[in-house]
């Protein structure tokens, strides 16, 4: 049974997570018998799950599936039968040893025989916690299987701490992490990359890391949060430095106490600061090895320590690579790398490869020398391992002058089995030298700098290493000229470098202090191409040759009977091509060329005179040309031409090497990119497929139809899409391939998904678009566990309340009529810990009109909250709901909802539901969605004014502290009165109302009645007469206004 080995005393309470609780449970870490009681194993391969005593996550043992022999290992480790409900899930820890091989699939079965795949687990090389939900399978009794699949040897999967249903985590912080890699106090680590890993306690939700050279600065606040990772990588470290690191696991109840601080030390600085530098591996220092297998010191049979080198031995069947990295070497001159190598290549291993790369930082490498497959032939090195079969290699490092460089020797194989050897590595200053002749002689021409073979001084045959040439020669005053001249053997390889120079001159046994000037020049071997002299042969196979008339290079042609030459291409898919640079024949001396291998082939042309023929390319099936020439006695200069090959092959080229998409939001497609697949070759191209690779490949797409036939010079458009499903920078590569797999081209794909998380206070007015940036539209009915689908329609932009003069302007509109349920969902909103309110404007009208309406009997409108950032939406989380019995204003009303009970990251949704076709359509509008501080807003216009005598104009006002204002009289908005004051200019009775809105969307209003019947100014300009006086109870009132 599962046990917690990382804490001293903790009680573990098993509770059931589903709505309908199972009658049994498991908690298994494979500590006792195997397979555990009630478990079973179903095998389909040569190996099966076993109990393993190393590499566990909890306790001392785990379940492990290995492939230690040829053949697949496919094995299903099966739990006892479990009673499972939709809301249950199972947790476990698992890993694999190789990022390239092995898979783990969770399966289920009702009969323990026939299993159905439920979930494929993406394993890493360190233990991670995984949770698999059963929400998508019917409730019932099931066996759960852990199906491992290993198709290559020397790989394994590990499984531990299987829990069903999930356990209740006790209310304590977790224990400290264990099993650090590298182990504490490890020394001599690489400065390039250090990979750290550890085991977190089972009860840890996540962890943080402190890392640095001063452990006294480590605090919980200074630590970097790693989430649930159990690995960490540091690059570009300093030589000879102690680094400290500390893991702080935590859960909802706090951070672990007494977390140890571990350390490691990087290697001492091995930098080579002077040249030449030589490494013979007798006592190598400062080297690093890495890869899936290692270079090792090696002494060939016979035990001669003087020829000790290093060997990379590919493990049988598994393949991989071995990297040996030199110490850094400071180059302050044009330098070159010289080394000896050998190999055990045979035709059974065409994937064997040896590469040499350089880097200035130890991280980014450039391949400067590469041998693979059939390059491993007898010219490059014998198949036996004897040291005498080593072959020299020379590579220029001139591009690194002024820099510090690392050199990496990388042995690579897909399935291994054959060793590679390297020895006698030297980095030295480059010294160029000229070629003069083709004999190995040392000559002196006195004070004359023209070379003459007759002045041979001495010679050495087959020189190797240091050699001395002796002879007798008169030394004259002034400058004396010597030449080192090389004879090139028949099997010399193009571009090999002859490496020799004169280091000293000894006269009469005494080394002279002479100034030796070494001329600049090219020391690469350049093998002369074939030369074809017309009339000397009748047939030749070549893809590069100089072609002359029968007079050769410098002479005129001579009279001859009919001369015929057939030229075949030396290679598949090739056609012979001739380019003339000189042409001059007598007018009747025709050079006749046929498109094929005889004079019965189609005639290409007859050429004479001094006009240089155009380029000639064969179109014959065998790629040949037939040439006839019958020169007369009127000899002319003839011709000079180059014969080469035109390859009739396709060439797949993309119009771009990379694509950068516009920034977009989660699940929102960026504008697609049109690119073109070109055929830059000479044969039809049949594009068969594409492949998108990389961690973010699933977010990119290609719209193309296959097969895609493209003629030479033509192109076809394809479209590349990007729809991100998570935030941040995204990268992938798309590779297009023809039907043969030989012709490919790659384009890198870059995209960025904007994190739309909002922090209150904010307001969305929908003036730009619906959905707005970062918002999303979904379809699906609101239930306890809603299943939603992203859709591009549902809510759209329209005038608020169908009123094109409404002050709100654009808004989000929904037109319920059909049986449809649409959601308008906000971006993530980070509420933090402070209470906020939701405010928005809401209106309900008849369809496409501005009259009053009501929600259909089968419909409703609701505001819903998701407390897990939109992962789930439930009818249990409705904040407010409207249905047929609720009245919503057709001109708009403000709604405020408290979010004070919520914190952290949430999403809000405006949900419109209609479960049957509506009897009459209606429109719902949402606008000015604001999340801000809770509203506690009040204004005071003062007491009513009923003084009959008052000065005009009269102003009613409040402080100018708000975002917007609107004055009303008798309940009707006064056009244009949107300031903090209102001016009364005429007599009358006013029932004034002022509505204000602050920057958080909070609203308040106040009323005031103002009665003005007689203005003071009117009284001052009026004459009033009352008569008669006295009177009998009746009088006259006369008013005469000026």
RARAKA-V38851 format. One line per field, one symbol per residue. ss: DSSP state (@ for helix, = for strand, . for the rest). burial: b if it has 16 or more other C-alpha atoms within 10 Angstrom, else e. A space follows every 10 residues. Layout:
ss = ???
burial = ???
This chain:
ss = .......... ..==...... .....===.. .........= ===......= ==........ .======... ..======.. .===....== ======.... ..=======. .....===== =......=== ===......= ========== ....====== ====..==.. .......=== =....====. ..=======. .....===== ==..@@@... ...====... =====..... .========= =..==..... ======.... .=....===. .......=== =...====.. ....@@@.== ===......= =====...== =...====== ===....... ..=======. .....===== ==@@@..... ......@@@. ======.@@@ ..======== ===.....== =========. .......... ====...... ..@@@====. .......... .......... .====..... ......=... .....==..= =......... ...=.....= ===.....== =..=====.. .......... ..======.. ...======= =====..... =====..... .======.=. .....==... ....=====. .......=== =======... .===...=== ...=.....= =========. ....====== ===...@@@= ===....=== ....====== ==.....=== ========.. ...======= ===....==. .===...... .....====. ........== .....====@ @@.......= ======.... =====...== .....===== ======.... ........== ======.... ....@@@=== ==........ ..======.. ....====== ====...... .========= ===....... ....=...== ...====... ...======. .==....... ====...=== =======... ..======== ==.==@@@@@ .======... .....===== =.
burial = ebebebeeee eeebebbbee bbeebbbbbb beeebbeeeb bbbeeebbbb bbeebbbbbe bbbbbbbeee ebbbbbbbbb bbbbbbbbbb bbbbbbbeee ebbbbbbbbe ebeebeebee bebeebbbbe eeebeeeeee bbbbbbbbbb bbbbbbbbbb bbbbbbbebe ebbbbbbeeb bbebeebebb bbebeebbbb bbbbbbbbbb beeebeebee eebebbebbb beeeeeebbb bbbbbbbbbb beeebbeeee ebbbbbbbee bbeebeeebb bbeeebbbbe eebbbebbbe eeeeeebbbb bbbbbebbbb bbbbbbbbbb bbbbbbbbbb bbbbbeeebb bbbbbbbbbb ebeeeeeeee ebbebbeeeb bbbebebebb bbebbbbbeb eeebbbbbbb bbbbbbbbbb bbbbbbbbbe bbbbbebeeb bbbbbbeeee beeeebbbbe eeeeeeeeee eeeeeeeeee bbbbbbebee eeeeeebbeb eeeebeeeee eeeeeeeeee eebbbeeeee ebbbbeeeee ebbbbbbbbb bbbeebbbee eebbbbbbbb eebbbbbbbb eebbbbeebb bbbbbbbbbe eeebeebbbb eebeebbbbb ebbbbbbbbb bbeebbbbbb bbbbbbbbbb bbbbeeeebe bbbbbbbbbb ebbebebbbb bbbbbbbbbb ebbeebbebb bbeeeeebbb bbeebeeeeb bbbbebeeeb bbbbbbbbee eebbbbbbbb bbbbebebeb bebbbbbeeb bbbbbbbbbb bbeeeeebee eebbbbbbbb bbbeeeebbb bbbbbbbeeb bbbbbbbbbb beeeebbbbb bbbbbbbeeb ebbbbbeebb bbbbbbbebb eebbeeebee ebbeeeebbb bbebebbbbe ebbebbbbbb bbbbbeebee bbbbbbbbbb bbbbbeeeee beeeeeeeeb ebeeeeeeee ebebbbbbbe eebeeeebbb bbeeeebeeb ebbbbbbebb bbbbbebbbb bbebbeeeee eeeeeeeeee eeeeeeeeee ee
